Amino acid sequence: MKPAPWAAALLLAVALIFLPMWANWRTVGDYEPHAEYVARLLAHDESVWPELPNFAWHVSVALPYGLFGGGVQDWIVVANLAWVWLLALALWWPMRMAWQPTNWRAEAGLILLVLALLILAPPSLLTPDNAYFGYLHPYVYHNPTMLPLRPLAWLTLLGTAKLCHAPKDWRRLALWAALAGLILAGIWAKPSFALAFLPALLAFGLLRSALRQPFDGLGALLGLLLPAAALLAWQSVSYSGAALGWRPLEVFNLWAYHYNPLANQQLALKALLSLAFPLAVLLTDRRAVVRAPLMQLAWLTFLAAAGQTYLFNDLAHPVDGNLIWNGQIAVFALLMASALHAAQRWHDWKVGPRGLVALAFSLHLMGGLWWYGLHLGADYEWLIDEAW
């Protein structure tokens, strides 16, 4: 079946789901200070650049406003929706390649699956008085800079996995260039993914070598490691707002003191709930998972991010939890990789394993629906004080 009409249907469904969300969140939460940065960009305030190392979202709002005029708040909604559209398509296309739908029911089912992937959350219904602090959420609605990072991180992960089997012709060079662009754009969106991904990439190369599996190490070096390390080093020299230190679980203890006394409780359980679906896929298909390049890389990225999230903290802004973003984007990438792996392997599994994976996915979906509903029209202060 032709993909274009179904892609259009997916984009329409995404708009219907998320426009009500952005109608509220364009003016509250972290959007307020970031909207001020956009206003300063539009006013050609040169002093904004030393304060804004991660500007992908801001430019995506300011650029169309400068070209077409209108209201900045309206362009915030458009930019948000555009980034979610990019993510939806980046998920839908490889899923479609794995799913191979042959009729309208399968096409519609695929769209529903992608929509579900866009709202997954930990099943925090089990802790109704503590829905955020201590969990690793793949989607947060209060922060705009995560919006461009998600599709860029996912495409970087996919492209890097393809380095394992890239053809030795011009397409390999094109992949190197694309990966360089993606990793740099991701850092300009937010460095959280790159900080976890780069050490994971080194471990990935060693793992592939130990298992005697193919991997384009030169492509990883030229397309990913060198460009990303250079940009991160330049940012660390040019912007002095962060100072990382060894502070195991400090941010959770600070959140417990300032926000919710449950923030530092049951952290192991919250981590397991945040990973319910990837763990179910791993248990169901562990032999294939440990040999699949995408899953290897996704799990290694999560392990690197978890070490950063739980063991370190930003000493300059200890309560902000800036390293929590690393864990969140890594969990997002792992959830998406696990979903693609499940789609590719679904027909090879027996009924029991399918049931386990479907149950874990359903828990994340129910948690995501509840999480979305909490934010739909909710007051930001209420969320922090009562729900998070």
CORWOVEN-V293700 format. One line per field, one symbol per residue. phi: phi as a letter, one per 30 degrees, with the letter a starting at -180 (. if undefined). A space follows every 10 residues. Layout:
# CORWOVEN-V293700
phi: ???
This chain:
# CORWOVEN-V293700
phi: .ddedddddd dddddddced ddecddbbid dddddddddd dddhdddddd cbdcbddddd dddddddcij cdddddddde ddddeededd dddddddddh dcbddddddd ddddddddbd aeddedbdca cbdjdcddbb cccddddddd dddddddddd ddddbdddbe dddddedddd ddddddddda dedddddddd dddddddddd dhcdaddddd dddbdddddd ddddddddbc dbbdbdbeie dddddddcbb dddcchdddd ddddcededd ddddbddddd cdeddedddd dddddddddd cbadddbddd idddeddddd dedddddddd ddddcedccd ddeedddddd dddddddddd dddeddiddd dddddccd
